[in-house]
Amino acid sequence: MNASHTSKKIEVEKLLSQKGTKYIVILSILIVVLFVMNLIIGSVHIPFDSILDILFGNTVEKSSWNFIILGSRLPQAITALLCGAALAVSGLMLQTAFNNPLAGPSILGINTGASLGVAIVMLFLGGSITAGIFSISGMFAVIIGSFIGSMLVLGLIIFFSTLLKNNIMILIIGIMISFVTSSIISLLNFFSTAEGVHSYIIWGMGNFSGVSTEQLPFFIISLSLGLLISIFLIKPLNALLLGSRYAENLGINITRIRNLLLITVGILTAVTTAFCGPISFIGLAVPHVARLMIGTSNHNILMPTTLLCGSAIALICNLICVLPGETGIIPLNAVTPIIGAPVIVYVIINQRKIQYFN
Amino acid sequence: MKKNTILSAKNISIGYTIGRNKIKTVHSKLSFELQEGELISLIGPNGAGKSTLLRTLSTSQALLSGNLSFKGKAISSYSEKEISKNIGIVLTDSTQTGGLSVYELVSLGRQPHTGFFGRLNNRDNEIISEALEAVGIDHKSNSYMSELSDGEKQKAMIAKVLVQECPLILLDEPTAFLDVVSRIEIMNLLHKIASEQNKTILLSTHDIEQALILSDKLWLLSKTKGLQCGVTEDLILNGSMDSLFNKKNISFDTNHGVYYPNINWKKKIIVTAANETLLHWGINALNRHNYACMGIEDEDTANYALLRISSKDNVEILNPNKISSNIKDSKLQFNNFESFLEIL
């Protein structure tokens, strides 16, 4: 009995670790490649060795290239990398916590709540501030507004989830909250100045270029903090797959974990929304892509895979956005639904065949 | 052989709070004990409070009043982590575990014992493999949970609670929705675990049949009579089973251990048979056709028809004209129940 036990045990462990590491390695390589492509591709052609020179701190022929790489493309690539990871991980945590495969920061209205917070600061408190150029204190106010907005909506969603057991109803509540929040934003826009409205609209289209080099450290630290907490939530998230009663019996303090989870989602969505505008579909679709790819709901592998997938997809979206070159930049929120919506439709149509849906 | 008491309750009240201040008491002044190494079935009508009682014992729901102690200490003094290593539950809740393999699901039961990311060491893997083998689904350990039948899913949940290594396991209707083979397999498995691993297993069930066969003790819970605990055979023989479901048209057959509806008899017939089995099933068929059955010594055989069952393919009716005046023969013979029941 012992021999067959040991061999079966090894078999299973090998299987589990193979599933995970293969995809993590592939995704990591892909991300490096995409990151480099994001530095190379742009409206101004800069040769690759010059890019390397600039990154290593050496001087190059044109000083404008220095600014383009270090001041524009590098921050944009880092922003895309972290935003993609942050949104994807938020989506995954919401889907597990609410036991709802169709949950996500935008569909539950959290993005819209954050937008309302931003709108209040920009239009109500800020007067005419042009998008992309903020003083640090102004930007800080925007982030606080964004955080409060997203936490308020999260609080509402939790409240309704204690009243309603039906998952579809929670999504509809989220959509209703989105509508109400959008109307308030419309009102704010109506009573604001032309420049204010313009700033807000441009911000609302979503882009990864909103983080200046001075703001980059704060951006990196806050999102990394959120992602780090998410990694620590892997074990409780696995327990939550069983439902709150079983999870409680396994020693999980449901209230404490749920609060920690929601604050983390709040931080991740608030910071991304404040700097990059409300980005839809990455939070909703990427966890599904990850689950279909690796074939498991085990967060030990699913969380890192979702994180890396999110980064990869965001970098791809950023490339698509800068494709037109001199003629301009495609808004991010025009690209993400084209990638995200087909994934969701595929999952819904095939739900009977998909194991994690049953 | 005297067994250790693992859980004891003195005058506890169970129930829940509605809104802010209102308390709904489901049962009060309950006192009982649970011993190690026993399988106890909790039986009672719907709404009697079985689930409330189980939730209170698992500390998922608050105790309203009274003393509940586990292994000698008040249960409220245990931390969440300690409870998770001592009391395990199996429910019929739906889960999101379809995408997990059976092995991964069962390994979730090790969470109270593992570290930060739930990483499993060799000892953990050994325990998991043993549990999978004990419940009989080790051949499916790499399958997805969504691919299992309902019976197999329940076995996986039982394996999960086994690897939690708890001395007390509570199950809320573990065999609901399962076919008779799965029901027997699972009850048998629970009985084996209780006696071989010296665990205390308390389950609520509507499967009276298997409960009476395999339980060491019964807990009968009803709104009107509260909680009655005792060894299975004692409760059957002292009539407690009969009064459990307080309905006038349902009775408990003490011989066969089943509940049956009282017949609405319109006619009478005398029955005699070659053995107990034929007699029992003959009466069963006649009751279904609204006939009250009498013994051959009871009544005047001339006034009623007499049914004589010699074997399963030899059934005779004497005085069949008492059943229907159209019949002119003095004796009818049939070679199965189907043809004889057509006469009635």
Contacts between the chains, C-beta under 8 A, distances in Angstrom:
chain1	res1	chain2	res2	distance
A	5	B	126	6.8
A	5	B	129	4.9
A	5	B	130	7.7
A	8	B	129	6.3
A	8	B	138	7.3
A	8	B	141	7.3
A	9	B	122	7.9
A	9	B	125	4.6
A	9	B	126	7.4
A	9	B	129	5.8
A	12	B	101	8.0
A	12	B	103	5.2
A	12	B	125	7.9
A	12	B	141	6.3
A	12	B	142	6.5
A	13	B	125	7.2
A	15	B	142	6.6
A	16	B	101	8.0
A	16	B	103	7.9
A	16	B	104	7.5
A	96	B	96	7.1
A	99	B	96	5.6
A	232	B	116	7.5
A	234	B	117	5.5
A	234	B	118	7.4
A	235	B	111	6.6
A	235	B	114	7.9
A	235	B	116	6.7
A	235	B	117	5.7
A	235	B	118	4.4
A	238	B	108	6.1
A	238	B	111	7.7
A	238	B	118	6.3
A	239	B	108	6.4
A	239	B	111	5.9
A	241	B	95	6.4
A	241	B	96	4.6
A	241	B	97	5.2
A	241	B	100	6.8
A	241	B	108	7.7
A	242	B	93	7.8
A	242	B	95	5.0
A	242	B	96	7.7
A	242	B	97	6.3
A	242	B	108	6.5
A	243	B	93	4.9
A	243	B	94	7.4
A	243	B	95	5.3
A	243	B	96	7.5
A	245	B	60	6.2
A	245	B	89	7.3
A	245	B	91	6.3
A	245	B	93	6.0
A	246	B	89	7.1
A	246	B	91	7.1
A	246	B	93	6.9
A	246	B	95	7.2
A	248	B	60	6.1
A	248	B	80	7.8
A	249	B	58	6.5
A	249	B	60	7.2
A	249	B	83	7.8
A	249	B	84	6.2
A	249	B	87	7.3
A	249	B	88	6.6
A	249	B	89	4.9
A	250	B	84	5.4
A	250	B	108	6.8
A	250	B	109	7.4
A	250	B	111	4.6
A	250	B	112	6.0
A	250	B	164	7.4
A	251	B	80	5.2
A	251	B	81	4.8
A	251	B	83	7.4
A	251	B	84	3.4
A	251	B	85	7.8
A	251	B	111	6.5
A	251	B	112	4.7
A	252	B	80	7.9
A	252	B	111	7.8
A	253	B	80	6.0
A	291	B	99	6.4
A	295	B	99	7.6
A	296	B	99	5.8
A	296	B	100	6.6
A	296	B	101	7.1
A	296	B	104	7.1
A	297	B	96	6.8
A	297	B	97	7.0
A	297	B	98	7.4
A	297	B	99	3.3
A	297	B	100	5.3
A	298	B	99	8.0
A	298	B	100	6.0
A	298	B	104	5.2
A	300	B	117	6.1
A	300	B	118	7.0
A	355	B	98	5.1
A	355	B	99	4.9
A	355	B	144	4.3
A	355	B	145	7.7
A	355	B	146	4.3
A	355	B	147	7.1
A	356	B	96	7.2
A	356	B	98	5.1
A	356	B	99	2.9
A	356	B	146	7.4
A	357	B	98	6.4
A	357	B	146	7.8
A	358	B	98	4.1
A	358	B	146	3.8
